[in-house]
């Protein structure tokens, strides 16, 4: 491991967090709110960040696989810790709740311990939204530029030409990937802001929801989420933005570069669109009681489908009153997630697609033991080690869900609440069912449950293995 290089990168990460906190500090001055909490928080992050970055002088810039695991996991932990400071310094939350809110922000999970977000200062609401936007950008860099080369959960398949290329012969591939993704991400955020403003939202609400919709984070400036606006135009704009946020960002880059003409030939994209269409129809049919679906049924059905599939966690309707079949669909969408290379959580469409083909392959070999048959994706054979990695990921993912369910159930909550919360936080969605349904919060959960759910949010965000591998003694010995 290149420890000095790791420390240098983490130090500059703290400087970035500090610089970001200056934005709500400036907003505080504009809105007549105290700016000192944000300035103090920025200084608390910047000083150690600069000291660590400057004191760490690596002999070379080479970053190995082990460094990637450390940077991803420790980076998210540091961001969550220093991102919690504004909540504490403004007096809005006590330290544990502030940490929970910050973890939910940077993992783009819409779980919250705030009893009424409408009572928070504007600057703090802006920071709350910014944590999800920053977390979403971090997710893209890790998912597109790092995980495929760490071999996490079969994501080797996702290593594309864009992620292998370099900006030029003198610059590392990782920097080129980050720059391209940031350009697309920033462009989609600007587009979302403009569309939401045209749809009728004020500039502040449009900005906050643009930040949290592109990142598929789901934090809202209203206690009733998007449904509080009671606007069809806003909901349809959100549907479009959530769809784009849950789409592979490499596809976005190809379209912007004029190379998206063969989009429909992407197997994962077809699967993703098909899942949306089927789930929306089934959900609309369920909540309409089996009658012919109307626009009033189609809108909430499509909205909640995209919200849960993308892991955004916005709500436009009280789905707690929908039938069991509809709620089961929503739980399934939470688990599924969007496309690989997007800001979504869950197991991702690519893994499920390969898993289904592997299952079909198993039946084929069972019936025809001597047949020569390979699992294929994008016209190429999928290596056996990739299939094994996907099954290992699924096992670990549902093991984390099981642990989370036990934690919630041990706190005295019913089975529906325990299972749905476990799925929701591990898939980085946020709202669940039962006592954690739409309009609910996690403020009343016991402290140990909040710590446990924080770990589950981080594990889900980092594709489980990235953080679990750090607990292996041999990881540090080698």
C-alpha positions, 0 to 999 in steps of 0.5 A, a space after each residue: 500500500 502507498 500509505 503516504 499517497 492515500 493520506 495525501 488524497 484523503 487530506 485533499 478530500 477534507 479540503 474539498 469538503 471544507 470548500 463546499 461548506 463555504 457555499 452554505 456559509 455564503 448563503 447564510 449571509 444572503 438569507 440573514 442566517 448565522 454563517 459562523 457554524 459553517 465557517 467554523 466547520 469549514 476550518 475544522 475540516 480544512 486545517 487537518 486536511 491541509 496539514 495531512 496533505 502537505 505533510 504526506 510526501 509519497 515517493 511515487 503516485 502509484 495506487 494499488 488495489 488495496 489503496 482503492 479499498 482504503 480510499 473509498 471506505 475511509 473517504 466516505 467515513 471522513 466525509 460523513 464525520 466532517 459533513 455532520 459538523 454543520 448540523 451540530 454547530 447550528 444546534 439542529 441535531 445532537 452528534 449521533 443524529 448529525 452523523 446519521 443525517 450526514 451518512 444518509 446524505 453522502 450515501 444518497 439515502 433519503 433516511 432522515 432523523 429530522 422531525 421537520 425539515 421545514 424548520 431548518 435554516 435555509 443554509 442547512 437545507 442547502 448543505 443537506 442537499 449538497 451532501 447528497 450531490 457530493 456523495 452522488 459524484 463520489 459514487 460515480 467516480 468509485 462505480 465507474 473508475 474504481 470498482 471495475 478494477 477492484 473486481 467488486 461483485 462482478 463489476 469487471 464487466 463494466 470496465 468500458 473503453 472510457 474507463 480504460 482510456 487516459 486524457 493524455 499520456 502524462 495523466 492518470 486514467 482516474 483523473 480523466 474519468 473523473 473529469 468526464 463524469 463531472 462534466 456530465 453530472 454538472 450538466 444534468 444538474 443544471 438541466 434539472 434546475 432549469 426544468 424544475 424552475 420552469 415547472 413552477 418551483 422557486 429558485 431555492 427549492 429548484 436548486 435543492 431538488 436538482 441536487 438531490 434528484 440527479 444524485 438520486 438522493 431524495 432529501 427534500 425541502 418539504 416534510 411531505 417530499 415532492 407531494 407537498 408541491 401538489 404539481 403534476 409538472 414538477 413530478 413529471 420533471 422529477 420522473 425524467 431526472 430520476 430516470 437519467 440519474 439511474 442510467 449508466 453515466 457512461 451512456 450519458 457521456 457517449 450520447 454527449 460525445 455523439 456515440 449513443 446511436 446504438 443505445 438500445 443494443 445495450 442489454 442492461 439498458 433494455 432490461 432497465 427500461 423494461 423493468 420500469 415499464 413492467 413495474 409501472 403497469 403492475 403498480 398502476 393496475 394494483 392501486 387502481 383496483 384492477 380497473 383501467 388505469 387513468 392519468 391520475 393512477 399512472 402518474 403516482 405509479 410511474 413516479 414511485 416506480 422511478 423513485 424506488 428503482 433509482 433509490 431516490 426515495 422521493 414520495 408523491 403519494 402515501 403508498 402506505 395506504 396501497 395494497 400489499 401487492 403494490 408494496 411488494 413491488 416497491 420493495 422489489 424495486 428497492 432491491 433491484 436498483 438502477 443501472 451500473 455506473 449510476 448513482 443508484 443503490 441496490 444490486 444493479 440491473 447488470 448483476 441481476 441480468 447476469 444472475 438470471 442468465 447464470 441461472 438459465 445456464 445452470 438449467 441448461 447444463 442440468 438437462 444437457 451435461 455435455 453441452 458447450 454453453 457459455 454465459 454471454 453479455 454484450 456478445 462476449 463470454 462472461 468469465 466464471 470468476 465474474 459470475 462467482 463474484 456476482 453470486 458472492 455479492 448477492 450473498 453478502 448483500 442479503 446478509 447485510 439486509 438480514 443483519 439490519 432487519 435483526 437490528 431494527 426488530 430488536 428495537 421493538 419494531 414489527 416485521 414489516 418495518 424491520 424488513 423494509 427498513 433493512 432493504 431500504 437503507 442497504 439499497 440506499 433508498 430511505 423511506 420504507 414501510 410500516 413505522 418508517 413509511 412516507 412522512 416518517 423519520 428515524 429520530 425515535 430509533 434507539 442509538 444502537 440501531 442508528 449506528 447499525 443503520 449507518 453501517 448498512 448505508 455505508 456498506 450498501 453504498 460501497 457495494 458491501 465488499 469494499 468496506 467488509 474487506 477492511 475487517 479481514 486481518 490478512 488485508 492489513 498483513 499483506 
